[in-house]
């Protein structure tokens, strides 16, 4: 359940980046915002992984596949939007 919530947070961050990008520059700002989202979400997914290791007691090997899943789903949506709009 926690993984689904974190992925939802990723989509929320994606929506926030898209809104700011659209307000700041129309379609070009929107596409730039999709690219800005990627490193922000990488950091956010990394923080989630670090919390899983530190607080929940999982090993890095246990958390790494979850990190990739949590990062990849919103990142793929961002790249798809970037590709379709550019």
Order of alpha helices (4+ residues) and beta strands (2+ residues): alpha-alpha
